[in-house]
């Protein structure tokens, strides 16, 4: 039962990290309300969640390896080229989340992580926002036409993703669409932006005193979780980029609204 739950949560993380549906909200809801993951010891829950994020980070790095390599090289050698500017845009957009993440991580963790009403409302609200931003704004801009203002505003929007339910990919994609980036490039920049943010979160957690001890004592659980979320993440990245070539975000809005309503109904009868 334990390993089955680890596999389910790994798949869930791999899917929800990249689709605009909030991976943190899904891990909390499926574990605390639906009971999937209840077999995982409470003391390793947060470390295990970070391990799942490590799997999706590896998926991003693997899928976009050539892109990242080119962006970094051009960023230092030809900073005014399209790829060169992209490195600095990614770094600029990462600053707001890094600052607020360090300042507010514990506050949000204590105040919101267990507040299922807030999470459900955030799922519903942000689902509607993503859809409205996609429908209202044009698709006239590619990544090559991005400006530093676009990058900064997208980075500021990412701060809201600290609250479970808002979704990191959801907030960044909505902000990118509000700046008229086309759907596919909005998703791609969101994926690019996830690498430094998730890497920072993973690193900070690993540096905490007890994390490595917990991992070494439960190594098989962590390895399985990382592997499953890595594979699921690779599949999901490829799916979303292909899906957005011919579809909008309506299905994600309805899914988020439905899940939020289900959570609220569950809370009423619990």
Secondary structure as UniProt FT lines:
FT   HELIX           2..16
FT   TURN            17..21
FT   HELIX           23..28
FT   HELIX           29..33
FT   TURN            36..39
FT   HELIX           42..44
FT   HELIX           45..63
FT   HELIX           65..77
FT   TURN            79..80
FT   HELIX           82..111
FT   TURN            112..114
FT   HELIX           116..136
FT   HELIX           143..145
FT   HELIX           148..158
FT   HELIX           159..162
FT   TURN            164..165
FT   HELIX           168..178
FT   TURN            179..180
FT   HELIX           183..207
FT   TURN            209..210
FT   HELIX           211..217
FT   HELIX           219..243
FT   TURN            244..246
FT   HELIX           250..269
//
